[in-house]
């Protein structure tokens, strides 16, 4: 018969609850969305014309440096 979680938990061990798992999944999803947005933004920046880059105050060199960064790097 199932007795649930034991009342005594070893020091330093973790008990994963549905609430904790939900928070972890929410943080993971949030991070994936940030990474996706970086990819889109960098792709857009790479494809901008010289006049558009001038409008936003970014040189072609700066745009290429940003566009070449890995998505996980801010």
C-alpha positions as a Markdown table, in Angstrom:
| # | Residue | x | y | z |
|---|---|---|---|---|
| 1 | Unk | 0.0 | 0.0 | 0.0 |
| 2 | Unk | 1.2 | 3.5 | -0.9 |
| 3 | Unk | 2.2 | 5.5 | 2.2 |
| 4 | Unk | 3.2 | 8.8 | 0.6 |
| 5 | Unk | 6.4 | 10.7 | 1.4 |
| 6 | Unk | 8.3 | 9.7 | 4.5 |
| 7 | Unk | 8.2 | 12.2 | 7.3 |
| 8 | Unk | 11.9 | 12.0 | 7.8 |
| 9 | Unk | 14.0 | 13.4 | 5.0 |
| 10 | Unk | 17.7 | 13.0 | 5.0 |
| 11 | Unk | 19.5 | 16.4 | 5.5 |
| 12 | Unk | 20.5 | 18.0 | 2.3 |
| 13 | Unk | 18.1 | 15.9 | 0.2 |
| 14 | Unk | 15.4 | 17.5 | -1.9 |
| 15 | Unk | 11.8 | 16.6 | -2.2 |
| 16 | Unk | 10.4 | 17.6 | -5.6 |
| 17 | Unk | 6.8 | 18.9 | -5.4 |
| 18 | Unk | 4.5 | 19.6 | -8.3 |
| 19 | Unk | 4.8 | 23.3 | -7.4 |
| 20 | Unk | 8.6 | 23.2 | -7.5 |
| 21 | Unk | 8.5 | 21.3 | -10.8 |
| 22 | Unk | 6.0 | 23.9 | -12.2 |
| 23 | Unk | 8.4 | 26.7 | -11.3 |
| 24 | Unk | 11.3 | 25.0 | -12.9 |
| 25 | Unk | 9.4 | 24.4 | -16.1 |
| 26 | Unk | 8.2 | 28.0 | -16.2 |
| 27 | Unk | 11.8 | 29.2 | -15.8 |
| 28 | Unk | 13.0 | 26.8 | -18.6 |
| 29 | Unk | 10.2 | 28.0 | -20.9 |
| 30 | Unk | 11.1 | 31.6 | -20.2 |
| 31 | Unk | 14.7 | 31.0 | -21.0 |
| 32 | Unk | 13.8 | 29.3 | -24.3 |
| 33 | Unk | 11.7 | 32.3 | -25.2 |
| 34 | Unk | 14.5 | 34.7 | -24.5 |
| 35 | Unk | 16.9 | 32.6 | -26.6 |
| 36 | Unk | 14.4 | 32.5 | -29.5 |
| 37 | Unk | 14.0 | 36.3 | -29.4 |
| 38 | Unk | 17.8 | 36.7 | -29.4 |
| 39 | Unk | 18.0 | 34.6 | -32.5 |
| 40 | Unk | 15.3 | 36.6 | -34.3 |
| 41 | Unk | 16.7 | 39.9 | -33.2 |
| 42 | Unk | 20.2 | 39.0 | -34.3 |
| 43 | Unk | 19.0 | 37.7 | -37.6 |
| 44 | Unk | 17.1 | 41.0 | -38.2 |
| 45 | Unk | 20.1 | 43.0 | -37.2 |
| 46 | Unk | 22.3 | 41.1 | -39.7 |
| 47 | Unk | 19.9 | 41.7 | -42.5 |
| 48 | Unk | 19.5 | 45.5 | -41.9 |
| 49 | Unk | 20.6 | 47.9 | -44.6 |
| 50 | Unk | 23.3 | 50.5 | -43.9 |
| 51 | Unk | 20.7 | 53.3 | -43.7 |
| 52 | Unk | 18.7 | 51.4 | -41.1 |
| 53 | Unk | 21.8 | 50.7 | -39.1 |
| 54 | Unk | 22.7 | 54.4 | -39.2 |
| 55 | Unk | 19.1 | 55.2 | -38.0 |
| 56 | Unk | 19.6 | 53.1 | -34.9 |
| 57 | Unk | 23.2 | 54.3 | -34.3 |
| 58 | Unk | 24.9 | 50.9 | -35.0 |
| 59 | Unk | 27.8 | 50.3 | -37.4 |
| 60 | Unk | 27.9 | 47.3 | -39.8 |
| 61 | Unk | 30.8 | 46.0 | -37.7 |
| 62 | Unk | 28.8 | 46.3 | -34.4 |
| 63 | Unk | 25.8 | 44.6 | -36.1 |
| 64 | Unk | 27.9 | 41.7 | -37.3 |
| 65 | Unk | 29.6 | 41.3 | -33.9 |
| 66 | Unk | 26.2 | 41.1 | -32.3 |
| 67 | Unk | 24.7 | 38.8 | -35.0 |
| 68 | Unk | 27.6 | 36.3 | -34.6 |
| 69 | Unk | 27.1 | 35.8 | -30.8 |
| 70 | Unk | 25.7 | 32.5 | -29.7 |
| 71 | Unk | 22.0 | 32.7 | -28.7 |
| 72 | Unk | 22.8 | 31.9 | -25.1 |
| 73 | Unk | 25.1 | 34.9 | -24.8 |
| 74 | Unk | 23.6 | 38.2 | -23.8 |
